[in-house]
Amino acid sequence: MEKVALVKCDSYQISQVEEAIAHVFSFLGGIDTFIKPGMNVLIKPNLLMKKKPEEAATTHPSIVEAIAKKVVSLGANVIIADSPGVLKAEYHFRMNNTKDFSDLLVDICECVKPGISIMDAIEAMEGEGPSSGTPRHLGFILGSVNPYALDIAASRLIGLSSNQVFTIVRASERGLVSQLQQIEILGEDIESSSVKDFKLPVVFRDIQFFKSSVLKFLVNYLKPRPVFQYDRCTGCRDCANHCPPKVISFKDNRPVVDLKKCIRCFCCQELCLQKAVEIKKPWLTRKFFWHH
C-alpha cells in the first residue's frame, strides 16, 4: 500500500519547517532510509520563474533549506537544480495535446524515479496557476515515495477529483498508483483537513467528437484562448520569446497571437510577470466543456 505523509506546518519559519520535514521523513521510514553518507543528492524545487516567495509560484526557500540541511547532516552532497525551460517549450510544441503531454510527464517521472517527493502546501495557489493565481494558506507539507499517490492526496486536500488530473489518470492507466481509498495517509486526517472552497483552475475537456476536417473551424472556436491585457503589458516580449510554436508577434509594442496556429499551451500566461495574459473561453465552451 502506498503511503503519503500529511504534516501540519503553519508558517515558513525555518524551525517549524525543519520539524515538519523531520515528521514527513519519519512517517516514511526515516531519512536514513533514503540518504546515505557520500551520496550525491539532487533537490529539485519548482523554479517556474522569477517570483518572490510570498507569491507562491515557486517552492519556498525554507523548504529547500530544511531538506538540504537534513541531507548534509547525514554526510551527503547536495545539488539544487531544476529543468531548463527551453526543453519544456520544445515538449509543448511537439506534444500539443493533453494526453500526449501528460504521458510525457509520466515518462519523465518514471525515467528519473525520484527517491522521495515532498510538496510545499503551506501556501498554495488557487485560481489561474501556475503563476497568475492567488496565494491560499493551507498549512501542510506532504511527502511520499510514490509521486502519483502524493498528487492524489494533494488533489483531495483541495477538493479536486483525481480524475481531473491528467497525469494521475495516465499513471493509473499504467498501474503506477492506486485510488485514494487504497493509499495510507499518515499524520493529519485528510478529510477534516480538506478545503471545501478552493478555487480551481478551469479544466478543458478534449472535444474528440468534433475532430473532423469539416468542423476544424468549430474546434478552434471552442478552444480557450490567451487574451492580452494591454493596460498591464510592459512590452517585455517574454511571451513571444518563449512561445513554443512562435505565433506571438508584436504590433505597436503590443503582443498579438495567431489563434489558428496557437497550440494552447498557455506558456505566455504562465510566464508573464505582469499577469497581463488571461485565458478566455467562448460561451458554448463554458456551458458544455468546462469544469470548475
C-alpha positions as a Markdown table, in Angstrom:
| # | Residue | x | y | z |
|---|---|---|---|---|
| 1 | Met | 0.0 | 0.0 | 0.0 |
| 2 | Glu | 1.3 | 3.5 | -0.9 |
| 3 | Lys | 1.9 | 5.9 | 1.9 |
| 4 | Val | 1.5 | 9.7 | 2.0 |
| 5 | Ala | 2.6 | 11.8 | 4.9 |
| 6 | Leu | 0.4 | 14.8 | 5.7 |
| 7 | Val | 2.0 | 17.1 | 8.2 |
| 8 | Lys | 0.7 | 20.3 | 9.6 |
| 9 | Cys | 3.0 | 23.3 | 9.2 |
| 10 | Asp | 1.5 | 26.8 | 9.6 |
| 11 | Ser | 4.4 | 29.0 | 8.5 |
| 12 | Tyr | 7.7 | 29.1 | 6.7 |
| 13 | Gln | 9.6 | 29.9 | 9.9 |
| 14 | Ile | 12.7 | 27.6 | 9.4 |
| 15 | Ser | 12.3 | 25.9 | 12.8 |
| 16 | Gln | 8.7 | 24.9 | 12.0 |
| 17 | Val | 9.6 | 23.7 | 8.5 |
| 18 | Glu | 12.5 | 21.6 | 9.8 |
| 19 | Glu | 10.3 | 20.0 | 12.4 |
| 20 | Ala | 7.6 | 19.2 | 9.8 |
| 21 | Ile | 10.1 | 17.8 | 7.3 |
| 22 | Ala | 11.5 | 15.6 | 10.0 |
| 23 | His | 8.0 | 14.2 | 10.7 |
| 24 | Val | 7.5 | 13.6 | 6.9 |
| 25 | Phe | 10.7 | 11.5 | 6.7 |
| 26 | Ser | 9.8 | 9.7 | 10.0 |
| 27 | Phe | 6.4 | 8.7 | 8.7 |
| 28 | Leu | 8.1 | 7.3 | 5.5 |
| 29 | Gly | 10.7 | 5.2 | 7.3 |
| 30 | Gly | 13.3 | 7.8 | 8.4 |
| 31 | Ile | 15.6 | 10.0 | 6.3 |
| 32 | Asp | 18.4 | 7.5 | 6.6 |
| 33 | Thr | 16.3 | 5.1 | 4.5 |
| 34 | Phe | 16.8 | 7.5 | 1.6 |
| 35 | Ile | 20.1 | 9.2 | 2.3 |
| 36 | Lys | 23.5 | 7.6 | 2.8 |
| 37 | Pro | 26.8 | 9.2 | 3.6 |
| 38 | Gly | 28.7 | 10.2 | 0.5 |
| 39 | Met | 25.7 | 10.2 | -1.8 |
| 40 | Asn | 25.1 | 12.9 | -4.3 |
| 41 | Val | 21.5 | 14.1 | -3.7 |
| 42 | Leu | 19.7 | 16.3 | -6.2 |
| 43 | Ile | 17.0 | 18.5 | -4.7 |
| 44 | Lys | 14.6 | 19.7 | -7.5 |
| 45 | Pro | 12.5 | 22.7 | -6.3 |
| 46 | Asn | 9.8 | 24.2 | -8.6 |
| 47 | Leu | 11.6 | 27.2 | -10.0 |
| 48 | Leu | 8.9 | 28.2 | -12.5 |
| 49 | Met | 10.0 | 31.7 | -13.0 |
| 50 | Lys | 11.5 | 34.8 | -11.2 |
| 51 | Lys | 8.9 | 35.3 | -8.4 |
| 52 | Lys | 9.0 | 36.4 | -4.8 |
| 53 | Pro | 8.5 | 33.5 | -2.3 |
| 54 | Glu | 5.3 | 35.1 | -1.0 |
| 55 | Glu | 3.7 | 34.9 | -4.4 |
| 56 | Ala | 3.5 | 31.1 | -4.0 |
| 57 | Ala | 4.5 | 30.3 | -7.6 |
| 58 | Thr | 7.8 | 28.5 | -6.6 |
| 59 | Thr | 8.9 | 26.2 | -3.9 |
| 60 | His | 9.6 | 28.3 | -0.8 |
| 61 | Pro | 13.4 | 28.7 | 0.1 |
| 62 | Ser | 12.7 | 27.5 | 3.6 |
| 63 | Ile | 11.6 | 24.1 | 2.3 |
| 64 | Val | 14.7 | 23.8 | 0.2 |
| 65 | Glu | 16.9 | 24.9 | 3.1 |
| 66 | Ala | 15.3 | 22.5 | 5.6 |
| 67 | Ile | 15.7 | 19.5 | 3.3 |
| 68 | Ala | 19.3 | 20.4 | 2.3 |
| 69 | Lys | 20.3 | 20.7 | 6.0 |
| 70 | Lys | 18.9 | 17.2 | 6.7 |
| 71 | Val | 20.8 | 15.8 | 3.7 |
| 72 | Val | 24.1 | 17.5 | 4.6 |
| 73 | Ser | 23.8 | 16.4 | 8.3 |
| 74 | Leu | 24.0 | 12.8 | 7.0 |
| 75 | Gly | 27.2 | 13.3 | 5.2 |
| 76 | Ala | 25.7 | 13.5 | 1.7 |
| 77 | Asn | 26.4 | 16.1 | -1.0 |
| 78 | Val | 23.6 | 18.4 | -2.1 |
| 79 | Ile | 22.9 | 19.7 | -5.7 |
| 80 | Ile | 19.9 | 22.1 | -6.2 |
| 81 | Ala | 18.6 | 22.3 | -9.8 |
| 82 | Asp | 15.6 | 22.5 | -12.0 |
| 83 | Ser | 15.0 | 21.6 | -15.6 |
| 84 | Pro | 15.7 | 24.1 | -18.3 |
| 85 | Gly | 12.7 | 26.0 | -19.7 |
| 86 | Val | 13.8 | 25.6 | -23.3 |
| 87 | Leu | 13.1 | 21.8 | -23.1 |
| 88 | Lys | 9.6 | 22.5 | -21.7 |
| 89 | Ala | 8.8 | 24.7 | -24.6 |
| 90 | Glu | 10.0 | 22.1 | -27.1 |
| 91 | Tyr | 7.9 | 19.4 | -25.4 |
| 92 | His | 4.8 | 21.7 | -25.5 |
| 93 | Phe | 5.3 | 22.2 | -29.3 |
| 94 | Arg | 6.0 | 18.5 | -30.1 |
| 95 | Met | 3.2 | 17.1 | -27.9 |
| 96 | Asn | 0.5 | 19.7 | -28.0 |
| 97 | Asn | -2.5 | 17.7 | -26.8 |
| 98 | Thr | -3.3 | 16.9 | -23.2 |
| 99 | Lys | -2.9 | 13.1 | -23.4 |
| 100 | Asp | 0.5 | 13.1 | -25.1 |
| 101 | Phe | 1.9 | 15.8 | -22.8 |
| 102 | Ser | 0.6 | 14.2 | -19.6 |
| 103 | Asp | 2.0 | 10.8 | -20.9 |
| 104 | Leu | 5.3 | 12.6 | -21.4 |
| 105 | Leu | 5.4 | 13.9 | -17.9 |
| 106 | Val | 4.8 | 10.4 | -16.5 |
| 107 | Asp | 7.5 | 9.0 | -18.8 |
| 108 | Ile | 10.0 | 11.6 | -17.4 |
| 109 | Cys | 9.0 | 10.7 | -13.9 |
| 110 | Glu | 9.4 | 7.0 | -14.5 |
| 111 | Cys | 12.8 | 7.6 | -16.1 |
| 112 | Val | 14.1 | 9.8 | -13.2 |
| 113 | Lys | 12.4 | 7.8 | -10.5 |
| 114 | Pro | 12.7 | 10.3 | -7.6 |
| 115 | Gly | 13.6 | 8.7 | -4.3 |
| 116 | Ile | 11.0 | 10.8 | -2.4 |
| 117 | Ser | 8.7 | 13.6 | -3.4 |
| 118 | Ile | 7.9 | 16.4 | -0.9 |
| 119 | Met | 5.2 | 19.0 | -1.5 |
| 120 | Asp | 5.2 | 22.5 | -0.2 |
| 121 | Ala | 1.5 | 23.1 | 0.6 |
| 122 | Ile | 1.9 | 25.7 | 3.3 |
| 123 | Glu | 0.9 | 28.4 | 0.8 |
| 124 | Ala | -0.8 | 27.0 | -2.2 |
| 125 | Met | -2.0 | 28.9 | -5.3 |
| 126 | Glu | -5.7 | 28.9 | -6.3 |
| 127 | Gly | -7.3 | 30.1 | -9.4 |
| 128 | Glu | -5.3 | 30.6 | -12.6 |
| 129 | Gly | -2.0 | 28.9 | -11.7 |
| 130 | Pro | 0.8 | 28.1 | -12.0 |
| 131 | Ser | 1.8 | 31.8 | -11.8 |
| 132 | Ser | -1.2 | 34.1 | -12.2 |
| 133 | Gly | -3.4 | 32.8 | -9.4 |
| 134 | Thr | -3.8 | 33.9 | -5.8 |
| 135 | Pro | -1.9 | 32.5 | -2.8 |
| 136 | Arg | -4.1 | 30.5 | -0.4 |
| 137 | His | -2.9 | 29.3 | 3.0 |
| 138 | Leu | -3.3 | 25.6 | 3.6 |
| 139 | Gly | -0.6 | 24.9 | 6.2 |
| 140 | Phe | 0.7 | 21.5 | 5.2 |
| 141 | Ile | 3.8 | 19.7 | 4.0 |
| 142 | Leu | 3.2 | 16.4 | 2.2 |
| 143 | Gly | 5.6 | 13.6 | 1.2 |
| 144 | Ser | 5.6 | 10.2 | -0.4 |
| 145 | Val | 7.8 | 7.7 | -2.2 |
| 146 | Asn | 5.1 | 7.5 | -4.9 |
| 147 | Pro | 4.7 | 10.9 | -6.6 |
| 148 | Tyr | 1.4 | 10.0 | -8.1 |
| 149 | Ala | 0.0 | 9.0 | -4.7 |
| 150 | Leu | 1.3 | 12.3 | -3.4 |
| 151 | Asp | -0.7 | 14.1 | -6.2 |
| 152 | Ile | -3.8 | 12.1 | -5.4 |
| 153 | Ala | -3.7 | 13.1 | -1.7 |
| 154 | Ala | -2.9 | 16.8 | -2.6 |
| 155 | Ser | -5.8 | 16.8 | -5.0 |
| 156 | Arg | -8.1 | 15.6 | -2.3 |
| 157 | Leu | -6.8 | 18.2 | 0.0 |
| 158 | Ile | -8.1 | 21.0 | -2.3 |
| 159 | Gly | -11.3 | 19.2 | -3.3 |
| 160 | Leu | -10.2 | 18.2 | -6.7 |
| 161 | Ser | -11.1 | 14.8 | -8.2 |
| 162 | Ser | -8.1 | 12.8 | -9.2 |
| 163 | Asn | -9.9 | 12.0 | -12.5 |
| 164 | Gln | -9.5 | 15.7 | -13.4 |
| 165 | Val | -5.7 | 15.5 | -13.1 |
| 166 | Phe | -4.4 | 14.2 | -16.4 |
| 167 | Thr | -1.0 | 12.9 | -15.1 |
| 168 | Ile | -2.8 | 10.9 | -12.4 |
| 169 | Val | -5.2 | 9.4 | -15.0 |
| 170 | Arg | -2.2 | 8.4 | -17.2 |
| 171 | Ala | -0.3 | 6.9 | -14.2 |
| 172 | Ser | -3.4 | 5.0 | -13.1 |
| 173 | Glu | -3.8 | 3.6 | -16.6 |
| 174 | Arg | -0.3 | 2.2 | -16.3 |
| 175 | Gly | -1.0 | 0.7 | -12.9 |
| 176 | Leu | 1.5 | 3.0 | -11.2 |
| 177 | Val | -0.9 | 4.2 | -8.4 |
| 178 | Ser | -3.9 | 3.1 | -6.5 |
| 179 | Gln | -7.0 | 5.2 | -5.7 |
| 180 | Leu | -7.2 | 7.3 | -2.6 |
| 181 | Gln | -9.1 | 4.6 | -0.7 |
| 182 | Gln | -6.0 | 2.3 | -1.1 |
| 183 | Ile | -3.5 | 5.0 | 0.0 |
| 184 | Glu | -2.5 | 5.2 | 3.6 |
| 185 | Ile | -2.5 | 8.8 | 4.8 |
| 186 | Leu | -0.1 | 9.2 | 7.8 |
| 187 | Gly | -0.3 | 12.2 | 10.1 |
| 188 | Glu | -3.3 | 14.5 | 9.8 |
| 189 | Asp | -6.7 | 13.3 | 8.8 |
| 190 | Ile | -7.1 | 14.2 | 5.1 |
| 191 | Glu | -10.9 | 14.5 | 5.2 |
| 192 | Ser | -11.1 | 17.0 | 8.0 |
| 193 | Ser | -8.1 | 18.9 | 6.5 |
| 194 | Ser | -9.6 | 19.2 | 3.1 |
| 195 | Val | -10.5 | 22.7 | 1.8 |
| 196 | Lys | -14.1 | 23.0 | 0.6 |
| 197 | Asp | -13.9 | 26.3 | -1.2 |
| 198 | Phe | -10.5 | 26.1 | -3.0 |
| 199 | Lys | -10.8 | 28.0 | -6.3 |
| 200 | Leu | -9.7 | 25.6 | -9.0 |
| 201 | Pro | -8.4 | 26.5 | -12.4 |
| 202 | Val | -10.6 | 25.7 | -15.3 |
| 203 | Val | -10.0 | 22.3 | -16.9 |
| 204 | Phe | -10.8 | 21.8 | -20.5 |
| 205 | Arg | -12.3 | 18.6 | -21.8 |
| 206 | Asp | -11.0 | 17.2 | -25.0 |
| 207 | Ile | -13.6 | 17.6 | -27.8 |
| 208 | Gln | -12.8 | 14.4 | -29.6 |
| 209 | Phe | -16.1 | 14.1 | -31.4 |
| 210 | Phe | -15.5 | 17.4 | -33.3 |
| 211 | Lys | -12.2 | 16.4 | -34.7 |
| 212 | Ser | -13.1 | 16.2 | -38.4 |
| 213 | Ser | -11.7 | 18.3 | -41.2 |
| 214 | Val | -15.2 | 19.8 | -41.8 |
| 215 | Leu | -15.5 | 21.1 | -38.3 |
| 216 | Lys | -11.9 | 22.2 | -37.5 |
| 217 | Phe | -13.0 | 25.8 | -37.5 |
| 218 | Leu | -15.5 | 24.9 | -34.7 |
| 219 | Val | -12.9 | 23.2 | -32.7 |
| 220 | Asn | -10.6 | 26.2 | -33.0 |
| 221 | Tyr | -13.5 | 28.5 | -31.9 |
| 222 | Leu | -14.4 | 26.3 | -28.9 |
| 223 | Lys | -10.9 | 26.2 | -27.5 |
| 224 | Pro | -9.8 | 28.6 | -24.8 |
| 225 | Arg | -7.5 | 31.4 | -25.9 |
| 226 | Pro | -5.0 | 33.7 | -24.4 |
| 227 | Val | -6.1 | 37.4 | -24.2 |
| 228 | Phe | -3.6 | 40.1 | -23.6 |
| 229 | Gln | -4.4 | 42.9 | -21.1 |
| 230 | Tyr | -2.6 | 45.8 | -22.7 |
| 231 | Asp | -3.1 | 48.0 | -19.6 |
| 232 | Arg | -0.8 | 45.7 | -17.7 |
| 233 | Cys | 1.6 | 44.7 | -20.6 |
| 234 | Thr | 5.0 | 46.3 | -20.5 |
| 235 | Gly | 6.1 | 45.1 | -23.9 |
| 236 | Cys | 8.9 | 42.9 | -22.5 |
| 237 | Arg | 8.3 | 40.3 | -25.2 |
| 238 | Asp | 8.8 | 37.3 | -22.8 |
| 239 | Cys | 5.6 | 35.8 | -24.2 |
| 240 | Ala | 6.8 | 35.9 | -27.8 |
| 241 | Asn | 10.3 | 34.7 | -26.9 |
| 242 | His | 9.0 | 31.7 | -25.0 |
| 243 | Cys | 6.1 | 30.8 | -27.3 |
| 244 | Pro | 6.8 | 27.2 | -28.4 |
| 245 | Pro | 5.2 | 27.5 | -31.9 |
| 246 | Lys | 6.4 | 31.1 | -32.3 |
| 247 | Val | 2.9 | 32.5 | -33.1 |
| 248 | Ile | 3.0 | 35.7 | -31.0 |
| 249 | Ser | 4.2 | 38.9 | -32.8 |
| 250 | Phe | 4.3 | 42.5 | -31.7 |
| 251 | Lys | 2.4 | 45.4 | -33.3 |
| 252 | Asp | 2.9 | 48.9 | -31.9 |
| 253 | Asn | 4.7 | 47.2 | -28.9 |
| 254 | Arg | 1.6 | 45.1 | -28.2 |
| 255 | Pro | 1.5 | 41.3 | -28.4 |
| 256 | Val | -0.8 | 39.7 | -31.0 |
| 257 | Val | -1.4 | 35.9 | -31.2 |
| 258 | Asp | -2.2 | 33.9 | -34.3 |
| 259 | Leu | -5.1 | 31.8 | -32.8 |
| 260 | Lys | -5.1 | 29.5 | -35.9 |
| 261 | Lys | -1.6 | 28.3 | -35.1 |
| 262 | Cys | -1.8 | 28.7 | -31.3 |
| 263 | Ile | -1.4 | 25.2 | -29.6 |
| 264 | Arg | -3.0 | 26.4 | -26.3 |
| 265 | Cys | -0.1 | 25.5 | -24.1 |
| 266 | Phe | -0.5 | 28.9 | -22.3 |
| 267 | Cys | 3.2 | 29.4 | -21.7 |
| 268 | Cys | 2.5 | 33.0 | -22.3 |
| 269 | Gln | 0.1 | 33.2 | -19.4 |
| 270 | Glu | 2.4 | 31.0 | -17.2 |
| 271 | Leu | 5.5 | 33.1 | -17.7 |
| 272 | Cys | 4.0 | 36.7 | -17.7 |
| 273 | Leu | 5.4 | 38.5 | -14.7 |
| 274 | Gln | 2.8 | 41.3 | -15.1 |
| 275 | Lys | -0.2 | 38.9 | -15.2 |
| 276 | Ala | -1.1 | 40.5 | -18.4 |
| 277 | Val | -2.4 | 37.3 | -20.1 |
| 278 | Glu | -5.8 | 35.9 | -19.2 |
| 279 | Ile | -7.4 | 32.7 | -20.5 |
| 280 | Lys | -10.8 | 33.3 | -22.1 |
| 281 | Lys | -13.3 | 30.8 | -23.3 |
| 282 | Pro | -16.4 | 31.2 | -25.5 |
| 283 | Trp | -19.9 | 30.9 | -24.1 |
| 284 | Leu | -20.5 | 27.5 | -25.6 |
| 285 | Thr | -17.3 | 26.2 | -24.2 |
| 286 | Arg | -18.1 | 27.5 | -20.7 |
| 287 | Lys | -21.5 | 25.9 | -20.8 |
| 288 | Phe | -20.7 | 22.4 | -22.2 |
| 289 | Phe | -17.0 | 21.7 | -22.0 |
| 290 | Trp | -15.5 | 23.2 | -18.8 |
| 291 | His | -15.5 | 22.1 | -15.2 |
| 292 | His | -14.9 | 24.4 | -12.3 |
